[in-house]
Each structure stands twice: as C-alpha cells, then as structure tokens.
Amino acid sequence: AQLDGFASQQPIPGRRCEAGRFKSVADPRGLDVSGRAVVDGVAADVHVFDPAGEGRRSEKRDFKMELDDAARQRLGIDLGGLVEGALALSVSQPDPNQLRSRIEADLATARLTLAPLGWSKGPGVPAKASFDLWDDERGVHIDNLVLDSEGLALRGNLLLDKDRALVSADFGRFALRKGDVAKVKVTRGADKAYTIVFESSDFDVRGLLQYSRKPPQAAGDGGGKAPPDLVLKIRSARARGFNDVALSDVSIDGRWRAGAFETLELRARTGPKIPLSVAIRPEGDHRRFTVVAEDAGQALSFLDLFDRIEGGKLTLSARLGGPGVSEGTLRLVDFHLLEEPKSGRGTAAEAGADGTRRIRIRKAEIDRSTNFDRAQVR
C-alpha cells in the first residue's frame, strides 16, 4: 500500500513526523513501513517494522538524515563548535516503549575540532562515531561511545546533567595520534571543579602543547563562558614532544583555577637519570614558578622553544603576578650552542659528529624581566 502526506507523532515516539510518503507491506511476519518524511523539521528516510505476535526483538524504529549546520540549529542540537558542516546521522530505536537510541554518525564531510586536545580534521578525512543515548533522573547517558578518525580513537561513556553539562566521563581508550596508549577519567565535584585522571604508557603531547600557548581568548570555547576549574592527576611512562624528544616517568599534579595554574608539581626525566622538575606554588600574595632542567637542550627541544642548545643546566625562578605578568631570573650554564647563521661566532666552533657546528659557552644569564636580545654571554 502507498501512503502519501502522512503526519503523526509516530512511528518514532517523541518525534514529529509529517509530509510522509510511505510504502507498507503486511504479511504473516508483521507490518513493514518504509519511505521518506520530514522528522522534526528535517527530511529523513524512515523504516519501521512491527512484527506480528510476540517476536518483538525484530522490531525496528529507524531513520537516517543528513544534518548541516542549519538543520542542527532547527533541531536544537548544539555541538559547541565541535562539528562544522554536514554529517550523516542514523538513529535506531528498537523498543518503541523506551527512549534509548543507537546513534551512528558519518563525519567524513564535516570539519571536526577538539580544540582543548589540539586535534582537528578537515572535510574529506574519514571519521565515524557511534553511541547509545538514553536518559534518566541522573541526566543524559552516552554509552559505548566509539569515535575514530585520523589518529583519533576514543572508547568510553559520558554522563551529562539536564543542562547538558558534563558530569563524568570514562574513556578506556584515549588516543589523539598514532601510537598513543592512554585512558582518562573525568569527574565533577561538589565545587563544580573537574578532576581529570590521565594514565598513559605512551602519548604524543604536541597538540596539547600547541593549544596551551594560545592566548585565553583564542583557546577558549568562544561562548564567553569562564573555563572550569580543574584538578589534574597525570601519569605517563612516556610523553612524546617536539623534535623527536620524549620525557619518561612523567608525573603531574596540579590545580587550574580561574584560567591559570594555582598549583603545579611536575616531575619527569629527559634521559635515564636526568631529572626535570616544574613547580608553581603559593608564596604570600603571589605564586612562585620554578623550573630545574638538568638537560636544558632536551627540555627546550621537547617544548619546541629552542632546538640549538645541547646539554646544559637550566634553572628558572619567577614571581607570577596577574595574567601574563611574571618577573624572575633564568640561568643556563655549561651548554653547547649549535651554530646558526644569525648567531655569529662568539668562540671557535667545533664540528659535531652529525655535521653540525657547536659553540661552547660557559655560562649565560637572562633576566626574565628583560628582552632576550639583551642576554649576556660569557
């Protein structure tokens, strides 16, 4: 049978279906209805199968649609700037008496941006997501989430409150680049601060480092909302940075409040027995920022701040005032400065085994409150 111009709250409970054009087939197995309609204001392919007798396990309540930015806005779907462009969405609702749905999305034609993680992909790069969606008195549950794209692999569950704010997240697999092996748990406390527990055997942190260097207005969510307070508990056997440099035995504990670190304790190694430590601690009416790197060259290369130093010990002690304001002293001693065309020659250069030319400098002191071009080399 052919049915045109159909309009109803059915066949998918809780959703308005109109302008439907369906074909129905009834046989001893049950009633099969398929066609195209406008569901919640968006054109969709609809497939409903109502089995005869007690064979309810084969029942179907499915629809597929393509949602561009305008369609998502009409449906009230706010993805917080994560997705730009069209995505193909498939929703299955096996039991008409429950609001639990299975959702699958093809994000290949969309731009996907996970800004705080320093990861993004453009249109044309394959990406797929799937999850179970349901709600109860606790909030909205996103279970069995699977998200895969170029280097990105997420597996886990999330819970949102009635205002769609994150309550908790548990990712048994968390990867941003090929080779990442990590898991993450996020919980929201009574004070609304999020505790993030991150454990990894190997993780590429270059995207995170690049994002952390953006000014607050560029790194924010763009919605004018203040960033949440964070409690960080991070452990990683190996963290890969820039210039093929990796840190080992990384341990980070910190508190991020009002857009800045209130406290921070970082311990790591730049070699088998070469320690690196970073700390931010309260000191009177300000905070004290300290760094001790027994291999300055490796630490600076890891951060991609300067990759022309070999060896050396770096110490930094600075007083942190308001946002972007600091004053202190940085000392760098007993290191090699690898020759650059713009650096000139302060002393006779030595040829390195890899073909580079090195300049030995006994000591360099840089006052953090001055410009680096005023540094004195002895």
C-alpha atoms as one frame of an Amber mdcrd trajectory, in Angstrom:
protein
   0.000   0.000   0.000   1.116   3.565  -0.695   0.559   6.321   1.868   1.196
   9.982   0.984   1.042  13.121   3.099   1.242  11.185   6.353   1.683  13.167
   9.608   1.918  11.786  13.133   3.942  11.648  16.332   4.566   8.064  15.262
   6.353   5.966  14.046   9.115   7.252  16.294   7.792   8.252  19.710   8.730
  11.734  20.844   9.392  12.958  17.290   7.080  14.811  14.929   6.701  13.090
  11.568   4.974  14.875   8.664   4.807  15.098   4.845   5.450  11.392   4.777
   5.428   9.241   1.667   5.498   5.588   2.697   5.147   2.118   1.279   3.683
  -0.504   3.584   3.781  -4.271   3.274   1.811  -6.585   5.546   2.478 -10.325
   5.706   2.470 -13.044   8.360   5.783 -11.738   9.720   4.319  -8.309  10.505
   3.936  -4.818   9.077   6.861  -3.212   7.253   6.687   0.527   6.511   9.449
   2.418   4.704   9.694   5.757   2.976  10.691   9.370   3.356   9.266  12.040
   5.649  10.096  15.221   7.473  11.073  14.302  11.050  11.340  17.203  13.491
  11.610  19.554  10.509  14.381  17.618   8.735  13.989  15.311   5.743  14.679
  11.707   6.710  14.465   8.140   5.455  12.220   6.150   7.799  11.954   2.391
   8.279   9.507   0.814  10.713   8.871  -2.894  11.201   6.154  -4.054  13.578
   6.408  -7.833  13.951   3.360 -10.000  14.398   2.789 -11.969  17.556   5.432
 -11.928  20.279   8.519 -11.508  18.073   9.258  -8.049  19.462  13.039  -8.490
  19.242  12.895  -7.906  15.483  11.002  -4.626  15.854  12.529  -1.549  14.179
  12.160   2.202  14.601  14.931   3.641  12.419  15.587   6.805  10.490  18.507
   8.353   8.592  19.115  12.009   7.842  21.807  14.462   6.836  22.275  17.377
   9.197  24.088  20.521   8.152  24.674  23.477  10.475  21.214  24.948   9.782
  19.403  21.635  10.343  21.173  21.079  13.664  20.154  24.561  14.736  16.495
  23.842  13.888  16.645  20.660  15.941  18.268  22.446  18.860  21.452  20.349
  18.614  24.367  22.368  19.980  27.715  20.647  19.439  29.697  23.528  20.911
  31.739  24.207  17.780  32.988  20.610  17.615  31.444  19.987  14.192  31.114
  22.302  11.185  29.387  21.161   8.024  27.098  18.263   7.164  27.061  14.904
   8.914  25.103  11.771   8.063  23.115  10.545  11.047  21.453   7.192  11.610
  19.183   6.624  14.611  17.817   3.239  15.661  15.183   2.872  18.356  14.474
  -0.852  18.716  11.944  -0.627  21.548   9.122   1.914  20.969   8.377   1.883
  24.696  11.847   3.158  25.592  13.746   6.299  24.612  17.084   4.550  24.359
  18.537   5.060  20.890  21.533   3.767  18.976  23.169   6.595  17.026  25.747
   6.347  14.256  27.304   9.361  12.530  29.495   9.667   9.462  31.622  12.812
   9.862  33.702  12.470   6.687  32.323  15.604   5.011  32.435  17.724   8.178
  35.176  19.610   9.964  35.764  18.149  13.429  37.689  20.166  16.021  38.640
  19.074  19.538  40.353  22.357  20.396  41.417  21.688  24.017  43.102  18.485
  22.846  44.910  20.170  19.968  43.288  17.844  17.390  41.247  18.599  14.289
  40.405  17.140  10.894  39.071  18.776   7.758  36.342  17.794   5.295  37.218
  14.686   3.318  39.080  12.952   6.145  37.173   9.821   7.258  35.606   9.924
  10.723  32.828   7.884  12.296  31.101   7.893  15.669  28.564   5.640  17.336
  26.977   5.513  20.790  23.888   4.603  22.804  21.822   7.564  24.023  19.318
   7.465  26.883  18.290   9.487  29.898  17.006   9.006  33.429  16.789  11.018
  36.635  20.594  11.349  36.724  20.804  13.005  33.320  21.724  12.081  29.741
  23.816   8.956  29.231  26.139   8.487  26.275  27.285   4.879  26.492  29.541
   2.710  24.362  30.946   5.736  22.545  33.272   4.901  19.667  34.906   7.751
  17.742  37.549   7.049  15.100  39.372   9.288  12.664  42.903  10.060  11.523
  44.919   9.162  14.653  41.902   9.729  16.888  40.449   6.777  18.783  38.050
   7.213  21.713  36.162   4.491  23.584  34.084   5.243  26.644  30.991   6.539
  28.412  29.780  10.020  29.385  27.097  11.401  31.674  25.591  14.873  31.169
  23.250  16.692  33.526  19.861  18.078  32.500  21.590  21.254  31.259  23.896
  19.128  29.062  26.951  19.947  31.195  29.460  17.154  31.727  29.098  15.203
  34.975  31.567  12.396  34.290  33.478  10.654  31.527  35.372   7.380  31.424
  37.487   6.612  28.362  39.101   3.180  28.446  40.906   4.114  25.251  42.082
   7.628  24.515  44.335   8.378  21.524  44.917  11.547  19.520  47.753  10.330
  17.325  49.011   7.002  16.086  50.886   5.219  18.867  49.005   6.834  21.769
  48.060   4.432  24.561  46.085   6.103  27.350  42.923   6.103  29.440  41.126
   9.059  31.047  38.551   9.546  33.785  36.787  12.859  34.445  34.522  13.542
  37.414  32.776  16.718  38.524  32.985  17.528  42.217  30.562  19.299  44.528
  32.503  22.536  43.896  31.932  22.083  40.114  35.663  21.514  39.547  36.579
  18.626  37.259  39.120  16.040  38.384  40.995  14.567  35.428  42.896  11.320
  35.962  45.107  10.505  32.977  47.205   7.327  32.720  49.367   6.521  29.719
  52.181   4.245  28.670  52.908   6.359  25.567  51.346   9.649  24.423  52.074
  12.398  21.890  51.578  15.778  23.605  52.496  18.124  20.734  48.896  19.132
  20.044  48.289  19.849  23.721  51.468  21.965  23.908  50.452  24.000  20.859
  46.983  24.646  22.260  48.358  25.681  25.662  50.330  28.510  24.018  47.262
  30.233  22.635  46.032  33.324  24.473  42.935  32.760  26.648  40.545  34.391
  24.183  41.823  32.149  21.371  41.968  28.995  23.484  38.504  29.415  24.997
  35.265  27.935  23.804  34.175  31.135  22.103  30.969  31.260  24.094  32.110
  33.767  26.692  31.901  31.182  29.470  34.598  31.054  32.126  36.713  27.890
  31.877  36.004  25.322  34.605  38.403  24.696  37.467  40.478  21.542  37.006
  42.297  19.129  39.293  44.946  17.256  37.289  46.416  13.867  38.119  48.559
  12.795  35.185  50.916   9.823  34.895  52.691   8.784  31.706  55.532   6.355
  31.227  56.487   8.189  28.032  55.402  11.578  26.637  56.445  12.468  23.082
  57.134  16.120  22.331  58.709  18.104  19.507  61.988  17.419  17.695  61.848
  13.668  18.429  62.369  14.263  22.152  60.428  12.262  24.739  60.091  12.551
  28.505  59.834   9.470  30.704  58.250   8.777  34.102  56.054  11.872  33.823
  54.058  12.804  36.934  51.861  15.929  37.056  49.616  17.095  39.885  48.008
  20.498  39.708  45.055  22.766  40.258  43.830  25.042  37.461  41.619  27.835
  38.747  40.175  30.913  37.000  42.208  30.321  33.848  45.644  29.783  35.452
  47.566  27.225  37.466  47.086  27.799  41.170  49.468  24.929  41.983  51.555
  22.587  39.849  54.060  19.844  40.526  55.715  18.179  37.526  58.388  15.506
  37.702  59.911  13.777  34.683  63.167  12.586  33.136  64.792  13.756  29.912
  67.118  10.745  29.973  67.573   7.569  32.004  68.776   9.513  35.059  68.334
  13.164  34.067  65.586  14.841  36.141  63.274  17.653  35.148  61.040  19.459
  37.631  58.492  22.261  37.294  56.514  23.791  40.153  54.020  26.568  40.808
  53.372  27.215  44.497  51.616  29.920  46.520  54.002  32.470  48.048  52.383
  35.266  50.026  50.120  37.281  47.728  51.547  35.732  44.547  52.797  32.432
  43.118  56.357  31.216  42.594  57.212  29.459  39.333  60.363  27.299  39.338
  61.997  25.070  36.744  65.078  22.881  37.085  66.219  21.032  33.956  69.462
  19.058  34.202  69.467  18.728  30.385  68.321  22.112  29.121  68.755  21.230
  25.465  66.391  18.262  25.644  63.800  20.169  27.668  63.766  23.163  25.314
  63.644  20.912  22.244  60.759  18.926  23.740  58.777  22.155  24.081  59.955
  23.405  20.664  61.176  26.628  22.273  64.765  26.380  21.024  66.463  23.393
  19.429  70.007  24.761  19.072  71.164  24.035  22.610  72.889  20.830  23.628
  73.203  19.834  27.265  73.396  22.469  29.963  71.508  23.060  33.193  68.564
  25.453  33.213  67.065  26.994  36.331  64.194  29.436  36.421  62.622  31.232
  39.353  59.874  33.748  38.652  57.216  35.624  40.569  53.818  35.238  38.925
  51.530  38.218  39.284  48.411  38.898  37.252  47.599  37.140  33.976  50.612
  37.287  31.646  52.782  39.077  34.226  55.936  37.489  35.638  59.323  38.607
  36.890  62.318  36.470  37.699  65.640  35.037  36.606  66.573  32.316  34.167
  70.061  30.794  34.308  71.592  28.474  31.758  75.081  27.071  32.384  77.544
  24.637  30.819  75.882  24.093  27.444  76.715  23.964  23.734  75.101  26.468
  21.393  74.740  24.829  17.981  75.800  27.332  15.342  73.127  29.243  13.435
  73.687  31.729  10.590  72.245  34.609  12.649  74.072  33.832  15.887  77.578
  34.873  14.864  80.614  33.218  16.388  81.397  34.027  19.979  84.186  31.462
  20.017  85.747  28.844  17.805  83.188  26.363  16.524  83.597  22.607  16.864
  82.391  20.134  14.275  79.843  17.657  15.670  79.671  14.008  14.662  76.364
  14.684  12.897  77.864  17.511  10.789  76.525  20.375  12.898  78.864  23.028
  14.299  78.863  23.673  18.023  79.925  26.651  20.106  80.851  26.030  23.757
  79.521  28.672  26.152  80.471  28.513  29.818  77.571  30.499  31.255  74.551
  32.571  30.175  72.267  34.615  32.443  68.949  36.036  31.299  66.850  38.332
  33.457  63.257  37.245  32.845  62.081  40.846  33.082  64.175  41.937  30.085
  64.140  41.118  26.416  66.082  38.038  25.413  68.154  40.044  22.921  69.837
  41.686  25.889  71.195  38.397  27.246  74.907  38.392  28.088  77.119  35.515
  27.059  80.435  34.937  28.874
